[in-house]
Amino acid sequence: MDGKPHPVRVLYSFPHKLGAARICTLAWHQVDGAAAAGADVRVMAGSIGRPPAPRVRVETTLAWKRLRVPYRLLGTDRACAYHDWRVARRLPSLAGQIDVIHLWPLAALRTLKAAARLGIPTVLERPNAHTQFAYEIVREECRRLGLAMPPGHEHAYNPRRLRHEEAEYALADRLLCPSDFVARTFLDRGFPASKIVRHQYGYDEKVFHPGDRPNPSGRGLTFLFAGGCAPRKGLHFALEAWLRSSAHTAGTFLIAGAFLPGYAEVCSRQLAHPSVKVLGHRADLPELMRQSDVLVLPSLEEGSALVTSEARGSGCVLLVSDAAGAICRDGEDALIHRARDVAALTRHMDLLDNDRPLLARMREASLRTRNEINWSAAGRRLRFVYEEAAGCGLKSAQRPEPALAPR
């Protein structure tokens, strides 16, 4: 080493198809954003759906040239375990070339042990709440509704997976929590605050941007629910509040997402109301958001729902629960209710329906700060998290704080 400072060098270990849908898109943006912010990022991914920027070095663990091992052939758990084994085997040859390792759940155990032997700091992504909390809250709500999660569903109780993830929690140097809600689920289970690191997710402003909205004073409002229609997302609470509120008399409630088996039957009475429009899974979500006034997400458990930042970037005002992990300020650019509090959510719907100047002010406040919640901002925050974990961070006064989330 020549003694000169160098950008923080990161190994980003991701067991899935980088750049594909859902968390695979999230991971792609993390890699791209951290690299754009100045981190030196090397990726080991299961396979590549969307290549990152040329400055990012890439290796695949479940693909070679055009050949790719089908995840359905191995199953998610085996694919994650194989990826973890490959990264752990590769790690000794990278010693001295990386300062910190960013890992994902179910694909970290062997790598964490190898990193500890080599003295390389590790950070573990927590895209959702503590898994025990998530399992319990989903099981409780399903029992209340008379439903059962489909076998193999990611939120169906799985004690073997839980033990695996808890072992990963214990071995990781830091747990990357994208919201205060996620952090609390770990703190409440006795994890030390020093192990919890707050970062944030973002949205793509090239895709999600505001349209020209007419003044809504003379028409019914359009409320949008977007996401998987399942008990943990709280759609049944939103529908109950909607039909109690004044907003439903002239407004429209759009539902964009596929239903968990049996869940539509639970909500059948509310779904039959003429003000409710079930759209199914939609590929035109950015346009739907631009056409909507309000995004409703009364979740019982989330990491930090990407749809909330995407909606803000598109000009929607948020009505969200305190478990949604949304980046917003209650009473300034959003209204936040306690999870399961249908009465509070009803009041919030009434408030926006009856006070259109307030709705307009909240929309303006939300759009003014949308650059604080895009993927560029998330990448800058992640770079400083890496530097701090690696021991080469800036002074805390210079470190960007994550955008405010509900408390």
Contacts in CASP RR format, 6 or more apart in sequence:
PFRMAT RR
TARGET T0000
AUTHOR 0000-0000-0000
METHOD contacts of the structure
MODEL  1
MDGKPHPVRVLYSFPHKLGAARICTLAWHQVDGAAAAGADVRVMAGSIGR
PPAPRVRVETTLAWKRLRVPYRLLGTDRACAYHDWRVARRLPSLAGQIDV
IHLWPLAALRTLKAAARLGIPTVLERPNAHTQFAYEIVREECRRLGLAMP
PGHEHAYNPRRLRHEEAEYALADRLLCPSDFVARTFLDRGFPASKIVRHQ
YGYDEKVFHPGDRPNPSGRGLTFLFAGGCAPRKGLHFALEAWLRSSAHTA
GTFLIAGAFLPGYAEVCSRQLAHPSVKVLGHRADLPELMRQSDVLVLPSL
EEGSALVTSEARGSGCVLLVSDAAGAICRDGEDALIHRARDVAALTRHMD
LLDNDRPLLARMREASLRTRNEINWSAAGRRLRFVYEEAAGCGLKSAQRP
EPALAPR
5 392 0 8 1.000
6 40 0 8 1.000
7 38 0 8 1.000
7 39 0 8 1.000
7 40 0 8 1.000
8 39 0 8 1.000
8 40 0 8 1.000
8 99 0 8 1.000
8 100 0 8 1.000
8 383 0 8 1.000
8 386 0 8 1.000
8 387 0 8 1.000
8 390 0 8 1.000
8 392 0 8 1.000
8 393 0 8 1.000
9 39 0 8 1.000
9 40 0 8 1.000
9 42 0 8 1.000
9 97 0 8 1.000
9 98 0 8 1.000
9 99 0 8 1.000
9 100 0 8 1.000
9 390 0 8 1.000
10 34 0 8 1.000
10 39 0 8 1.000
10 40 0 8 1.000
10 41 0 8 1.000
10 42 0 8 1.000
10 98 0 8 1.000
10 99 0 8 1.000
10 100 0 8 1.000
10 101 0 8 1.000
10 102 0 8 1.000
10 386 0 8 1.000
11 42 0 8 1.000
11 43 0 8 1.000
11 44 0 8 1.000
11 87 0 8 1.000
11 91 0 8 1.000
11 94 0 8 1.000
11 98 0 8 1.000
11 100 0 8 1.000
11 101 0 8 1.000
11 102 0 8 1.000
12 27 0 8 1.000
12 30 0 8 1.000
12 31 0 8 1.000
12 34 0 8 1.000
12 41 0 8 1.000
12 42 0 8 1.000
12 43 0 8 1.000
12 44 0 8 1.000
12 45 0 8 1.000
12 101 0 8 1.000
12 102 0 8 1.000
13 44 0 8 1.000
13 45 0 8 1.000
13 83 0 8 1.000
13 84 0 8 1.000
13 87 0 8 1.000
13 101 0 8 1.000
13 102 0 8 1.000
13 103 0 8 1.000
13 104 0 8 1.000
13 107 0 8 1.000
13 108 0 8 1.000
13 111 0 8 1.000
14 24 0 8 1.000
14 27 0 8 1.000
14 43 0 8 1.000
14 44 0 8 1.000
14 45 0 8 1.000
14 46 0 8 1.000
14 104 0 8 1.000
14 107 0 8 1.000
15 45 0 8 1.000
15 46 0 8 1.000
15 61 0 8 1.000
15 62 0 8 1.000
15 79 0 8 1.000
15 80 0 8 1.000
15 83 0 8 1.000
15 84 0 8 1.000
15 104 0 8 1.000
15 106 0 8 1.000
15 107 0 8 1.000
16 23 0 8 1.000
16 24 0 8 1.000
16 27 0 8 1.000
16 45 0 8 1.000
16 46 0 8 1.000
16 47 0 8 1.000
16 71 0 8 1.000
16 79 0 8 1.000
16 104 0 8 1.000
17 24 0 8 1.000
17 45 0 8 1.000
17 46 0 8 1.000
17 47 0 8 1.000
17 48 0 8 1.000
17 49 0 8 1.000
17 71 0 8 1.000
18 24 0 8 1.000
18 27 0 8 1.000
18 28 0 8 1.000
18 31 0 8 1.000
18 43 0 8 1.000
18 45 0 8 1.000
18 46 0 8 1.000
18 47 0 8 1.000
18 48 0 8 1.000
18 49 0 8 1.000
18 50 0 8 1.000
18 52 0 8 1.000
18 58 0 8 1.000
19 25 0 8 1.000
19 27 0 8 1.000
19 28 0 8 1.000
19 48 0 8 1.000
19 49 0 8 1.000
19 50 0 8 1.000
20 49 0 8 1.000
20 50 0 8 1.000
23 104 0 8 1.000
23 127 0 8 1.000
24 49 0 8 1.000
26 127 0 8 1.000
26 201 0 8 1.000
26 306 0 8 1.000
27 45 0 8 1.000
27 104 0 8 1.000
28 50 0 8 1.000
28 52 0 8 1.000
29 201 0 8 1.000
29 202 0 8 1.000
29 204 0 8 1.000
29 375 0 8 1.000
29 378 0 8 1.000
30 102 0 8 1.000
30 378 0 8 1.000
30 379 0 8 1.000
30 382 0 8 1.000
31 41 0 8 1.000
31 43 0 8 1.000
31 52 0 8 1.000
31 56 0 8 1.000
32 52 0 8 1.000
32 53 0 8 1.000
32 56 0 8 1.000
32 375 0 8 1.000
33 375 0 8 1.000
33 376 0 8 1.000
33 378 0 8 1.000
33 379 0 8 1.000
33 380 0 8 1.000
33 382 0 8 1.000
34 41 0 8 1.000
34 379 0 8 1.000
34 382 0 8 1.000
34 383 0 8 1.000
34 386 0 8 1.000
35 41 0 8 1.000
35 52 0 8 1.000
35 53 0 8 1.000
35 55 0 8 1.000
35 56 0 8 1.000
36 53 0 8 1.000
36 376 0 8 1.000
36 379 0 8 1.000
37 376 0 8 1.000
37 379 0 8 1.000
37 380 0 8 1.000
37 382 0 8 1.000
37 383 0 8 1.000
38 383 0 8 1.000
39 382 0 8 1.000
39 383 0 8 1.000
39 386 0 8 1.000
41 52 0 8 1.000
41 55 0 8 1.000
41 56 0 8 1.000
41 57 0 8 1.000
42 56 0 8 1.000
42 57 0 8 1.000
42 58 0 8 1.000
42 59 0 8 1.000
42 94 0 8 1.000
42 97 0 8 1.000
42 98 0 8 1.000
43 52 0 8 1.000
43 56 0 8 1.000
43 57 0 8 1.000
43 58 0 8 1.000
43 59 0 8 1.000
44 58 0 8 1.000
44 59 0 8 1.000
44 60 0 8 1.000
44 61 0 8 1.000
44 83 0 8 1.000
44 86 0 8 1.000
44 87 0 8 1.000
44 90 0 8 1.000
45 58 0 8 1.000
45 59 0 8 1.000
45 60 0 8 1.000
45 61 0 8 1.000
46 60 0 8 1.000
46 61 0 8 1.000
46 62 0 8 1.000
46 63 0 8 1.000
46 79 0 8 1.000
46 83 0 8 1.000
47 60 0 8 1.000
47 62 0 8 1.000
47 63 0 8 1.000
47 68 0 8 1.000
48 58 0 8 1.000
48 60 0 8 1.000
48 63 0 8 1.000
51 58 0 8 1.000
52 58 0 8 1.000
59 90 0 8 1.000
61 82 0 8 1.000
61 83 0 8 1.000
61 86 0 8 1.000
61 87 0 8 1.000
62 68 0 8 1.000
62 69 0 8 1.000
62 71 0 8 1.000
62 74 0 8 1.000
62 79 0 8 1.000
62 82 0 8 1.000
62 83 0 8 1.000
63 69 0 8 1.000
69 79 0 8 1.000
71 79 0 8 1.000
74 82 0 8 1.000
76 106 0 8 1.000
77 106 0 8 1.000
77 161 0 8 1.000
80 106 0 8 1.000
80 107 0 8 1.000
81 106 0 8 1.000
81 107 0 8 1.000
83 107 0 8 1.000
84 107 0 8 1.000
84 108 0 8 1.000
84 109 0 8 1.000
84 110 0 8 1.000
84 111 0 8 1.000
85 110 0 8 1.000
87 107 0 8 1.000
87 110 0 8 1.000
87 111 0 8 1.000
88 110 0 8 1.000
88 111 0 8 1.000
88 113 0 8 1.000
88 114 0 8 1.000
91 101 0 8 1.000
91 111 0 8 1.000
91 114 0 8 1.000
91 115 0 8 1.000
91 118 0 8 1.000
91 120 0 8 1.000
92 114 0 8 1.000
92 118 0 8 1.000
95 118 0 8 1.000
95 120 0 8 1.000
98 120 0 8 1.000
99 120 0 8 1.000
99 121 0 8 1.000
99 386 0 8 1.000
99 390 0 8 1.000
99 391 0 8 1.000
99 392 0 8 1.000
100 120 0 8 1.000
100 121 0 8 1.000
100 122 0 8 1.000
100 123 0 8 1.000
100 386 0 8 1.000
100 389 0 8 1.000
100 390 0 8 1.000
101 111 0 8 1.000
101 115 0 8 1.000
101 120 0 8 1.000
101 121 0 8 1.000
101 122 0 8 1.000
101 123 0 8 1.000
102 122 0 8 1.000
102 123 0 8 1.000
102 125 0 8 1.000
102 176 0 8 1.000
102 386 0 8 1.000
103 111 0 8 1.000
103 112 0 8 1.000
103 122 0 8 1.000
103 123 0 8 1.000
103 124 0 8 1.000
103 125 0 8 1.000
103 168 0 8 1.000
103 172 0 8 1.000
104 124 0 8 1.000
104 125 0 8 1.000
104 127 0 8 1.000
105 124 0 8 1.000
105 125 0 8 1.000
105 126 0 8 1.000
105 127 0 8 1.000
105 131 0 8 1.000
105 165 0 8 1.000
105 168 0 8 1.000
106 161 0 8 1.000
106 164 0 8 1.000
106 165 0 8 1.000
106 168 0 8 1.000
108 122 0 8 1.000
108 124 0 8 1.000
108 168 0 8 1.000
108 171 0 8 1.000
108 172 0 8 1.000
109 164 0 8 1.000
109 167 0 8 1.000
109 168 0 8 1.000
109 171 0 8 1.000
111 122 0 8 1.000
112 122 0 8 1.000
112 124 0 8 1.000
112 168 0 8 1.000
112 171 0 8 1.000
112 172 0 8 1.000
113 171 0 8 1.000
115 121 0 8 1.000
115 122 0 8 1.000
116 122 0 8 1.000
116 171 0 8 1.000
121 173 0 8 1.000
121 174 0 8 1.000
121 389 0 8 1.000
121 390 0 8 1.000
121 391 0 8 1.000
122 171 0 8 1.000
122 172 0 8 1.000
122 173 0 8 1.000
122 174 0 8 1.000
122 389 0 8 1.000
123 172 0 8 1.000
123 173 0 8 1.000
123 174 0 8 1.000
123 175 0 8 1.000
123 176 0 8 1.000
123 197 0 8 1.000
123 385 0 8 1.000
123 386 0 8 1.000
123 389 0 8 1.000
124 168 0 8 1.000
124 169 0 8 1.000
124 172 0 8 1.000
124 174 0 8 1.000
124 175 0 8 1.000
124 176 0 8 1.000
125 176 0 8 1.000
126 175 0 8 1.000
126 176 0 8 1.000
126 177 0 8 1.000
126 178 0 8 1.000
126 182 0 8 1.000
126 186 0 8 1.000
126 303 0 8 1.000
127 178 0 8 1.000
127 303 0 8 1.000
128 134 0 8 1.000
128 182 0 8 1.000
128 301 0 8 1.000
128 302 0 8 1.000
128 303 0 8 1.000
129 137 0 8 1.000
129 181 0 8 1.000
129 182 0 8 1.000
129 185 0 8 1.000
129 301 0 8 1.000
129 302 0 8 1.000
129 303 0 8 1.000
130 169 0 8 1.000
130 182 0 8 1.000
130 185 0 8 1.000
130 186 0 8 1.000
130 189 0 8 1.000
131 161 0 8 1.000
131 162 0 8 1.000
131 165 0 8 1.000
131 166 0 8 1.000
132 162 0 8 1.000
132 166 0 8 1.000
132 189 0 8 1.000
133 185 0 8 1.000
133 188 0 8 1.000
133 189 0 8 1.000
133 301 0 8 1.000
134 155 0 8 1.000
134 232 0 8 1.000
134 301 0 8 1.000
135 155 0 8 1.000
135 157 0 8 1.000
135 158 0 8 1.000
135 162 0 8 1.000
137 232 0 8 1.000
137 300 0 8 1.000
137 301 0 8 1.000
138 149 0 8 1.000
138 155 0 8 1.000
138 231 0 8 1.000
138 232 0 8 1.000
138 300 0 8 1.000
138 301 0 8 1.000
139 149 0 8 1.000
139 157 0 8 1.000
141 231 0 8 1.000
141 232 0 8 1.000
141 234 0 8 1.000
141 300 0 8 1.000
142 148 0 8 1.000
142 149 0 8 1.000
142 231 0 8 1.000
145 231 0 8 1.000
145 236 0 8 1.000
145 263 0 8 1.000
145 266 0 8 1.000
146 266 0 8 1.000
147 231 0 8 1.000
147 260 0 8 1.000
147 262 0 8 1.000
147 263 0 8 1.000
147 266 0 8 1.000
149 155 0 8 1.000
149 156 0 8 1.000
149 157 0 8 1.000
149 260 0 8 1.000
150 156 0 8 1.000
150 260 0 8 1.000
150 261 0 8 1.000
152 158 0 8 1.000
153 260 0 8 1.000
155 230 0 8 1.000
155 232 0 8 1.000
169 175 0 8 1.000
169 186 0 8 1.000
169 191 0 8 1.000
172 195 0 8 1.000
173 195 0 8 1.000
173 389 0 8 1.000
174 195 0 8 1.000
174 196 0 8 1.000
174 197 0 8 1.000
174 385 0 8 1.000
174 389 0 8 1.000
175 186 0 8 1.000
175 191 0 8 1.000
175 195 0 8 1.000
175 196 0 8 1.000
175 197 0 8 1.000
176 197 0 8 1.000
176 199 0 8 1.000
176 385 0 8 1.000
177 183 0 8 1.000
177 186 0 8 1.000
177 196 0 8 1.000
177 197 0 8 1.000
177 198 0 8 1.000
177 199 0 8 1.000
178 198 0 8 1.000
178 199 0 8 1.000
178 200 0 8 1.000
178 201 0 8 1.000
178 303 0 8 1.000
178 304 0 8 1.000
178 325 0 8 1.000
179 198 0 8 1.000
179 200 0 8 1.000
179 302 0 8 1.000
179 303 0 8 1.000
179 304 0 8 1.000
179 325 0 8 1.000
179 326 0 8 1.000
179 327 0 8 1.000
179 405 0 8 1.000
180 198 0 8 1.000
180 325 0 8 1.000
180 405 0 8 1.000
180 406 0 8 1.000
180 407 0 8 1.000
181 302 0 8 1.000
181 303 0 8 1.000
181 304 0 8 1.000
181 322 0 8 1.000
181 323 0 8 1.000
181 324 0 8 1.000
181 325 0 8 1.000
181 405 0 8 1.000
181 406 0 8 1.000
182 303 0 8 1.000
182 304 0 8 1.000
182 325 0 8 1.000
183 196 0 8 1.000
183 198 0 8 1.000
186 195 0 8 1.000
186 196 0 8 1.000
187 193 0 8 1.000
187 196 0 8 1.000
197 385 0 8 1.000
197 388 0 8 1.000
197 389 0 8 1.000
198 402 0 8 1.000
199 378 0 8 1.000
199 381 0 8 1.000
199 382 0 8 1.000
199 385 0 8 1.000
199 402 0 8 1.000
200 304 0 8 1.000
200 327 0 8 1.000
200 373 0 8 1.000
200 377 0 8 1.000
200 378 0 8 1.000
200 381 0 8 1.000
200 402 0 8 1.000
200 403 0 8 1.000
200 405 0 8 1.000
201 304 0 8 1.000
201 306 0 8 1.000
201 309 0 8 1.000
201 378 0 8 1.000
202 306 0 8 1.000
202 309 0 8 1.000
202 327 0 8 1.000
202 373 0 8 1.000
202 374 0 8 1.000
202 375 0 8 1.000
202 377 0 8 1.000
202 378 0 8 1.000
203 306 0 8 1.000
203 309 0 8 1.000
203 310 0 8 1.000
203 312 0 8 1.000
203 313 0 8 1.000
203 373 0 8 1.000
203 374 0 8 1.000
203 375 0 8 1.000
204 310 0 8 1.000
204 374 0 8 1.000
204 375 0 8 1.000
205 313 0 8 1.000
205 370 0 8 1.000
205 371 0 8 1.000
205 374 0 8 1.000
207 286 0 8 1.000
207 310 0 8 1.000
208 286 0 8 1.000
208 289 0 8 1.000
208 310 0 8 1.000
208 311 0 8 1.000
208 313 0 8 1.000
208 314 0 8 1.000
209 286 0 8 1.000
209 290 0 8 1.000
209 313 0 8 1.000
209 314 0 8 1.000
210 290 0 8 1.000
210 313 0 8 1.000
210 314 0 8 1.000
210 315 0 8 1.000
210 367 0 8 1.000
211 290 0 8 1.000
211 314 0 8 1.000
211 315 0 8 1.000
213 290 0 8 1.000
213 293 0 8 1.000
213 315 0 8 1.000
213 363 0 8 1.000
215 356 0 8 1.000
215 360 0 8 1.000
216 293 0 8 1.000
216 356 0 8 1.000
216 359 0 8 1.000
216 360 0 8 1.000
217 356 0 8 1.000
218 356 0 8 1.000
219 250 0 8 1.000
219 251 0 8 1.000
220 247 0 8 1.000
220 250 0 8 1.000
220 251 0 8 1.000
220 252 0 8 1.000
220 353 0 8 1.000
221 247 0 8 1.000
221 250 0 8 1.000
221 251 0 8 1.000
221 252 0 8 1.000
221 293 0 8 1.000
221 294 0 8 1.000
221 352 0 8 1.000
221 353 0 8 1.000
221 359 0 8 1.000
222 251 0 8 1.000
222 252 0 8 1.000
222 254 0 8 1.000
222 291 0 8 1.000
222 292 0 8 1.000
222 293 0 8 1.000
222 294 0 8 1.000
223 242 0 8 1.000
223 247 0 8 1.000
223 251 0 8 1.000
223 252 0 8 1.000
223 253 0 8 1.000
223 254 0 8 1.000
223 292 0 8 1.000
223 293 0 8 1.000
223 294 0 8 1.000
223 295 0 8 1.000
223 296 0 8 1.000
223 319 0 8 1.000
223 349 0 8 1.000
224 253 0 8 1.000
224 254 0 8 1.000
224 256 0 8 1.000
224 288 0 8 1.000
224 289 0 8 1.000
224 292 0 8 1.000
224 294 0 8 1.000
224 295 0 8 1.000
224 296 0 8 1.000
224 311 0 8 1.000
224 316 0 8 1.000
225 233 0 8 1.000
225 235 0 8 1.000
225 238 0 8 1.000
225 253 0 8 1.000
225 254 0 8 1.000
225 255 0 8 1.000
225 256 0 8 1.000
225 295 0 8 1.000
225 296 0 8 1.000
225 297 0 8 1.000
226 256 0 8 1.000
226 257 0 8 1.000
226 285 0 8 1.000
226 288 0 8 1.000
226 289 0 8 1.000
226 295 0 8 1.000
226 297 0 8 1.000
226 307 0 8 1.000
226 311 0 8 1.000
227 233 0 8 1.000
227 256 0 8 1.000
227 257 0 8 1.000
227 307 0 8 1.000
228 257 0 8 1.000
228 258 0 8 1.000
228 259 0 8 1.000
228 260 0 8 1.000
229 235 0 8 1.000
229 255 0 8 1.000
229 257 0 8 1.000
229 258 0 8 1.000
229 259 0 8 1.000
229 260 0 8 1.000
229 263 0 8 1.000
229 264 0 8 1.000
230 259 0 8 1.000
230 260 0 8 1.000
230 263 0 8 1.000
231 260 0 8 1.000
231 263 0 8 1.000
231 300 0 8 1.000
232 299 0 8 1.000
232 300 0 8 1.000
232 301 0 8 1.000
233 297 0 8 1.000
233 298 0 8 1.000
233 299 0 8 1.000
233 300 0 8 1.000
234 298 0 8 1.000
234 299 0 8 1.000
234 300 0 8 1.000
234 321 0 8 1.000
235 255 0 8 1.000
235 263 0 8 1.000
235 267 0 8 1.000
235 298 0 8 1.000
236 263 0 8 1.000
236 266 0 8 1.000
236 267 0 8 1.000
236 270 0 8 1.000
237 298 0 8 1.000
237 340 0 8 1.000
237 342 0 8 1.000
237 345 0 8 1.000
238 253 0 8 1.000
238 296 0 8 1.000
238 297 0 8 1.000
238 298 0 8 1.000
238 345 0 8 1.000
239 253 0 8 1.000
239 267 0 8 1.000
239 270 0 8 1.000
239 271 0 8 1.000
239 276 0 8 1.000
240 270 0 8 1.000
240 342 0 8 1.000
241 298 0 8 1.000
241 342 0 8 1.000
241 345 0 8 1.000
241 346 0 8 1.000
241 349 0 8 1.000
242 248 0 8 1.000
242 253 0 8 1.000
242 270 0 8 1.000
242 275 0 8 1.000
242 276 0 8 1.000
242 296 0 8 1.000
242 349 0 8 1.000
243 270 0 8 1.000
243 273 0 8 1.000
244 342 0 8 1.000
244 346 0 8 1.000
245 346 0 8 1.000
245 349 0 8 1.000
245 350 0 8 1.000
245 353 0 8 1.000
246 349 0 8 1.000
246 350 0 8 1.000
246 353 0 8 1.000
246 354 0 8 1.000
247 349 0 8 1.000
247 350 0 8 1.000
247 352 0 8 1.000
247 353 0 8 1.000
248 273 0 8 1.000
248 275 0 8 1.000
249 275 0 8 1.000
251 275 0 8 1.000
251 353 0 8 1.000
252 275 0 8 1.000
252 276 0 8 1.000
252 277 0 8 1.000
253 275 0 8 1.000
253 276 0 8 1.000
253 277 0 8 1.000
253 296 0 8 1.000
254 277 0 8 1.000
254 279 0 8 1.000
254 288 0 8 1.000
254 292 0 8 1.000
255 271 0 8 1.000
255 276 0 8 1.000
255 277 0 8 1.000
255 278 0 8 1.000
255 279 0 8 1.000
255 280 0 8 1.000
256 279 0 8 1.000
256 280 0 8 1.000
256 281 0 8 1.000
256 282 0 8 1.000
256 285 0 8 1.000
256 288 0 8 1.000
257 279 0 8 1.000
257 280 0 8 1.000
257 281 0 8 1.000
257 282 0 8 1.000
258 280 0 8 1.000
258 281 0 8 1.000
259 280 0 8 1.000
264 271 0 8 1.000
264 278 0 8 1.000
270 276 0 8 1.000
271 278 0 8 1.000
279 288 0 8 1.000
282 288 0 8 1.000
285 307 0 8 1.000
285 310 0 8 1.000
286 310 0 8 1.000
286 314 0 8 1.000
289 295 0 8 1.000
289 310 0 8 1.000
289 311 0 8 1.000
289 313 0 8 1.000
289 314 0 8 1.000
289 315 0 8 1.000
289 316 0 8 1.000
290 314 0 8 1.000
290 315 0 8 1.000
292 311 0 8 1.000
292 314 0 8 1.000
292 316 0 8 1.000
293 316 0 8 1.000
293 317 0 8 1.000
293 352 0 8 1.000
293 359 0 8 1.000
293 363 0 8 1.000
294 316 0 8 1.000
294 317 0 8 1.000
294 318 0 8 1.000
294 319 0 8 1.000
294 349 0 8 1.000
294 352 0 8 1.000
294 359 0 8 1.000
295 307 0 8 1.000
295 308 0 8 1.000
295 311 0 8 1.000
295 316 0 8 1.000
295 317 0 8 1.000
295 318 0 8 1.000
295 319 0 8 1.000
295 320 0 8 1.000
296 319 0 8 1.000
296 320 0 8 1.000
296 345 0 8 1.000
296 349 0 8 1.000
297 305 0 8 1.000
297 307 0 8 1.000
297 308 0 8 1.000
297 318 0 8 1.000
297 319 0 8 1.000
297 320 0 8 1.000
297 321 0 8 1.000
297 324 0 8 1.000
297 326 0 8 1.000
298 319 0 8 1.000
298 320 0 8 1.000
298 321 0 8 1.000
298 324 0 8 1.000
298 337 0 8 1.000
298 339 0 8 1.000
298 340 0 8 1.000
298 345 0 8 1.000
299 305 0 8 1.000
299 320 0 8 1.000
299 321 0 8 1.000
299 323 0 8 1.000
299 324 0 8 1.000
299 325 0 8 1.000
299 339 0 8 1.000
300 321 0 8 1.000
300 323 0 8 1.000
300 339 0 8 1.000
300 340 0 8 1.000
301 323 0 8 1.000
302 323 0 8 1.000
302 324 0 8 1.000
302 325 0 8 1.000
303 325 0 8 1.000
304 324 0 8 1.000
304 325 0 8 1.000
304 326 0 8 1.000
304 327 0 8 1.000
304 405 0 8 1.000
305 320 0 8 1.000
305 324 0 8 1.000
305 325 0 8 1.000
305 326 0 8 1.000
308 318 0 8 1.000
308 320 0 8 1.000
308 324 0 8 1.000
308 325 0 8 1.000
308 326 0 8 1.000
308 327 0 8 1.000
308 328 0 8 1.000
309 326 0 8 1.000
309 327 0 8 1.000
309 373 0 8 1.000
309 374 0 8 1.000
311 318 0 8 1.000
312 318 0 8 1.000
312 327 0 8 1.000
312 328 0 8 1.000
312 333 0 8 1.000
312 366 0 8 1.000
312 367 0 8 1.000
312 370 0 8 1.000
312 373 0 8 1.000
313 366 0 8 1.000
313 367 0 8 1.000
313 370 0 8 1.000
313 373 0 8 1.000
315 363 0 8 1.000
315 366 0 8 1.000
315 367 0 8 1.000
316 363 0 8 1.000
316 366 0 8 1.000
317 333 0 8 1.000
317 334 0 8 1.000
317 335 0 8 1.000
317 352 0 8 1.000
317 359 0 8 1.000
317 362 0 8 1.000
317 363 0 8 1.000
317 366 0 8 1.000
318 326 0 8 1.000
318 328 0 8 1.000
318 333 0 8 1.000
318 334 0 8 1.000
318 335 0 8 1.000
318 336 0 8 1.000
318 366 0 8 1.000
319 334 0 8 1.000
319 335 0 8 1.000
319 337 0 8 1.000
319 345 0 8 1.000
319 348 0 8 1.000
319 349 0 8 1.000
319 352 0 8 1.000
320 326 0 8 1.000
320 328 0 8 1.000
320 334 0 8 1.000
320 335 0 8 1.000
320 336 0 8 1.000
320 337 0 8 1.000
320 406 0 8 1.000
321 336 0 8 1.000
321 337 0 8 1.000
321 338 0 8 1.000
321 339 0 8 1.000
321 340 0 8 1.000
321 341 0 8 1.000
321 345 0 8 1.000
322 336 0 8 1.000
322 337 0 8 1.000
322 338 0 8 1.000
322 339 0 8 1.000
322 406 0 8 1.000
323 339 0 8 1.000
324 406 0 8 1.000
325 405 0 8 1.000
325 406 0 8 1.000
326 334 0 8 1.000
326 336 0 8 1.000
326 405 0 8 1.000
326 406 0 8 1.000
327 372 0 8 1.000
327 373 0 8 1.000
327 402 0 8 1.000
327 403 0 8 1.000
327 404 0 8 1.000
327 405 0 8 1.000
328 334 0 8 1.000
328 336 0 8 1.000
328 366 0 8 1.000
328 404 0 8 1.000
328 405 0 8 1.000
328 406 0 8 1.000
329 365 0 8 1.000
329 404 0 8 1.000
330 336 0 8 1.000
330 406 0 8 1.000
331 362 0 8 1.000
332 362 0 8 1.000
332 365 0 8 1.000
333 362 0 8 1.000
333 363 0 8 1.000
333 365 0 8 1.000
333 366 0 8 1.000
333 369 0 8 1.000
334 362 0 8 1.000
334 366 0 8 1.000
334 406 0 8 1.000
335 348 0 8 1.000
335 351 0 8 1.000
335 352 0 8 1.000
335 362 0 8 1.000
336 406 0 8 1.000
337 344 0 8 1.000
337 345 0 8 1.000
337 348 0 8 1.000
338 344 0 8 1.000
351 358 0 8 1.000
352 358 0 8 1.000
352 359 0 8 1.000
352 362 0 8 1.000
369 403 0 8 1.000
371 377 0 8 1.000
372 403 0 8 1.000
373 403 0 8 1.000
377 400 0 8 1.000
377 403 0 8 1.000
380 400 0 8 1.000
381 400 0 8 1.000
381 401 0 8 1.000
381 402 0 8 1.000
384 393 0 8 1.000
384 394 0 8 1.000
384 399 0 8 1.000
384 400 0 8 1.000
387 393 0 8 1.000
387 394 0 8 1.000
388 399 0 8 1.000
393 399 0 8 1.000
END
